[in-house]
Amino acid sequence: MGRFAKLAFTPAAKALQEQFGSRAAYARMERTGDAPDVLTSDEAEFLSQRDSFYMSSIGANGWPYIQHRGGPQGFVRVLDPHTIGFADYRGNKQYISAGNVSENDRVALIFVDYPNRARLKVLARASVITRETDAATLERLAVPGYGAKVERGFVLRVEGFDWNCPQHITPRFTEAEIDSAMRPMVTELDTLRAENRTLREELERLKRSPV
């Protein structure tokens, strides 16, 4: 989290860390230099499993704006060790995030894996692309078979990231995850029902048979 800490730990944040006893531990995690953090296979694998995240941007009036982004699992693509991107599907046509990014490219994102209680925070600089400006990259962001209309794409140059602790994350499961977990029990229940039906039929047959 070297670069992340350098960007996120403002003097006010460091003062509070000092006050409440966490500054020494965090100071060891910081490093000098301005090179962005590099995405590894761990981050790439984590992102490939996500079907939603939250992204904040900043408006010209200074107010932050947070938007939920969702799509098929893996719709967030790692384009290279410093860059991620996602297709922007047609929505309510407010264009708040796109408008904010056009004036201030700084964004923050948080990705959460609720079943495994893991979360990844990302600081990045965002740009918006269209078919007219970068058709090749937009094609890389498209998800085959997903019916939503792609209007544009967001390309995010990662400056820093940090893995959060699992505290206070309530496990939640998608319908597909619940179905996968329940499938063995449903299969076993169907088997037991079939066996029970066979035993009942055999019992009825024995009852009808002459002694």
LINWOQUI-V527493 format. One record per backbone hydrogen bond with DSSP energy under -0.5 kcal/mol. NH is the residue of the N-H (numbers start at 1). CO is the residue of the C=O. If there is no record, write none. Layout:
<<NH	CO> <NH	CO>>
This chain:
<<5	1> <6	2> <7	3> <8	4> <9	5> <10	8> <14	10> <15	11> <16	12> <17	13> <18	14> <19	15> <20	16> <21	17> <21	18> <22	17> <23	17> <26	22> <27	23> <28	24> <29	25> <29	26> <30	26> <30	27> <37	159> <39	37> <39	81> <44	40> <45	41> <46	42> <47	43> <48	44> <49	45> <49	46> <50	47> <53	69> <54	110> <55	67> <56	108> <57	65> <59	63> <62	59> <65	57> <67	55> <69	53> <71	51> <74	50> <75	50> <75	72> <77	75> <77	85> <79	77> <79	83> <80	83> <83	80> <84	156> <85	77> <86	154> <87	141> <88	152> <89	87> <90	149> <99	95> <100	96> <101	97> <102	98> <103	99> <103	100> <104	100> <107	124> <108	56> <109	122> <110	54> <111	120> <113	118> <114	112> <117	113> <117	114> <118	113> <119	164> <120	111> <121	162> <122	109> <123	160> <124	107> <125	157> <126	105> <126	124> <127	155> <129	153> <134	130> <135	131> <138	134> <139	135> <140	136> <141	137> <142	138> <142	139> <144	142> <146	143> <147	145> <151	88> <151	149> <152	88> <153	129> <154	86> <155	127> <155	153> <156	84> <157	125> <157	155> <158	82> <158	156> <159	123> <160	123> <162	121> <164	119> <164	162> <169	166> <170	168> <171	169> <178	174> <179	175> <180	176> <181	177> <182	178> <183	179> <184	180> <186	182> <187	183> <188	184> <189	185> <190	186> <191	187> <192	188> <193	189> <194	190> <195	191> <196	192> <197	193> <198	194> <199	195> <200	196> <201	197> <202	198> <203	199> <204	200> <205	201> <206	202> <207	203> <208	204> <209	205>>
